[in-house]
Amino acid sequence: MMLDQTIEKRLSKWMTKLLRHTPEEFGLVLDSEDGSCTVNDLLETIHAESEWSWVKQEDIEQVVRNSEKQRFEIKNGRIRARYGHSHNKISYAPGEQPAVLYHGTNKKALPSILIEGLRSMGRQYVHLSEGTDFATLAGSRRGELIILKVDTLSAAQLGVTFYYAGNEVWLADHVPSESCSVWHPQEKESENHE
């Protein structure tokens, strides 16, 4: 039986807490390389909380499949959060990034970004995306949405390394302000696929 949307969303938040933020608080041990654990280990940890004792593997798979931002990935019996970790730093292999990436933020943060660049702000990495849809989702949570266009070629010349997290999500430790500009909807999103 499928989970209803409200319960699915609550389970997704619980999985986020376990896989991205405080696994050790609940006795869940994540692989130090990629932040994964077995699906069975995650299920055991979820079941340890009585309100979640009914959760089945199919429920976890439904959350992974329906996650709007594709936060999670299951591969070979293991599950991990693709990005957004605030606990031990997960390593990613550097990738061959597109010439342009996007970052969603809010109008209040813009003045400091244009001076200091994009910083991870309590997360391990700055999150960037290949298209504006994901940037819109990420940036629309905290006030009036602003989408930044990142010139990755100029950023790379300034020493920035980009890491591919999967599902069109890219990560960087920092992006200098001179590589960022405000994206306007009338610009073609297809420019990043040239």
Secondary structure as GFF3:
##gff-version 3
##sequence-region A 1 194
A	DSSP	alpha_helix	5	16	.	.	.	ID=ss1
A	DSSP	pi_helix	17	21	.	.	.	ID=ss2
A	DSSP	three_ten_helix	23	26	.	.	.	ID=ss3
A	DSSP	beta_strand	36	38	.	.	.	ID=ss4
A	DSSP	alpha_helix	39	47	.	.	.	ID=ss5
A	DSSP	three_ten_helix	50	52	.	.	.	ID=ss6
A	DSSP	alpha_helix	57	66	.	.	.	ID=ss7
A	DSSP	beta_strand	72	75	.	.	.	ID=ss8
A	DSSP	beta_strand	78	81	.	.	.	ID=ss9
A	DSSP	beta_strand	100	106	.	.	.	ID=ss10
A	DSSP	alpha_helix	110	116	.	.	.	ID=ss11
A	DSSP	beta_strand	118	119	.	.	.	ID=ss12
A	DSSP	beta_strand	126	129	.	.	.	ID=ss13
A	DSSP	alpha_helix	132	139	.	.	.	ID=ss14
A	DSSP	beta_strand	145	151	.	.	.	ID=ss15
A	DSSP	alpha_helix	152	157	.	.	.	ID=ss16
A	DSSP	beta_strand	163	166	.	.	.	ID=ss17
A	DSSP	beta_strand	169	172	.	.	.	ID=ss18
A	DSSP	beta_strand	174	175	.	.	.	ID=ss19
A	DSSP	three_ten_helix	177	179	.	.	.	ID=ss20
A	DSSP	beta_strand	180	182	.	.	.	ID=ss21
A	DSSP	three_ten_helix	189	193	.	.	.	ID=ss22
###
